[in-house]
């Protein structure tokens, strides 16, 4: 078995919490929803597309009126087979924010996703593999957040090396307790501090500290949902200065403290699975 693909149809009635291990593509078919996978709520309307990186916790909230969306899941084994350089890959994309600036990039993404989910392609292993290979090539060129930022433009080899170095050394779970400031990091990278500060904000849409907090909340959310560890211990393990600051970050991200988020994990998200395919 090489991997699995699953396509779900989902209506969000109030609020649904997700912590998927797979790469997720969300498309809004009817109405609109509110999605938060970073530090702000974003309204997605009909035909909008969103890419969710594996193991990124996110919430989908009901907006006004009826909604219907699809979740296309590509599991990790597919990444291994179609994306040979998986280290340092963080996929991210939001058509509502960036499609107007990069219409051709998103047009190709839409074409590939629609091709993959066409029934006659889905039932043809050889043809499906061709489109999956094209999809990952396109994702690597335009939607790898570490190597393309939110600009959807592949960095130079020098830039990619710089930000992969930054990601591995300062954003992995084992380095979230690192107290190095961006000034310290700029010295390690032999770069001007002001240049690096502005370049990070320009390329990724967040400053260094915002990126660090987003990732800390991601890791902390996994502990909140999968363990009974107390909040103080989780905040210490994920590099927050204190548990009060972590709770404030959770409120900013989810609109609720970690204790309330724990209750959501017991609520099943109703989704109609139309087909699942092993390829």
Secondary structure, 3 states (H helix, E strand, C coil): CCCEEEEEEECCCCEEEEECCCEEEEEEEECEEEEECCCCCEEEECCCEEEECCCCEEEEEECCCCCEEEEEEECHHHHHHHCCCCCCCCECEEHHHHCCCCHHHHHHHHHHHHHHHCHHHHCCHHHHHHHHHHHHHHHHHHCEHHHHHHHCCCCCHHHHHHHHHHHHHHCCHHHCCCCCCHHHHHHHCCCCHHHHHHHHHHHHCCCHHHHHHHHHHHHHHHHHHHCCCCHHHHHHHCCCCCHHHHHHHHHHHHCCCHHHHHHHCCCCCCEEEEEEEEC
